[in-house]
Amino acid sequence: AAGIGNIEIVKLLLNVGKANPRARTLNNGNTAAHFAAKNGNEGVLSELVRSKKGDGISILKEVNANGDTCLMWAASAGHSAICLEIFKLFQEQRYGENNNFDDKNDERRRMKEE
C-alpha cells in the first residue's frame, strides 16, 4: 500500500494495528518509508512517520542493506518535494508541530528581499 501510494489503506492498516511502519523487506531491508519516498508518496510517508506505532525520527533514519535512508531514495528519484517533507517531518518530530521555524525562515527571506 505504501509503495503504490494508497494512503487510505495505509491509514486503515495503521489504525487497526495491522501494520508496523518499521517492518522491512526480507531481501534488502527496505521499509515502507523507503518505498513511499522513492515513489513520491508524500501523504503516505507523513502517515507512517506520524503513526502511533512508530517513533517518527527512527522511521526516517532507518537504513536498508545498502545503507540508504528514505531521504536518499527520494533524492535519487528526483523527488525534491519529498526531500523537503522529510526535513519538515524531522523538524516536527524533534521540536514539535508548532515550532515556528517556517515563520522565522519566511521572515528572514522577507528581510533579505528588502
Secondary structure, DSSP 8 states (H G I E B T S, - for coil): -TTTT-HHHHHHHHHTT---TT-B-TTT--BHHHHHHHTT-HHHHHHHHH-TTS-HHHHHH---TTS--HHHHHHHTT-HHHHHHHHHHHHHHHH-TT--HHHHHHHHHHHHH-
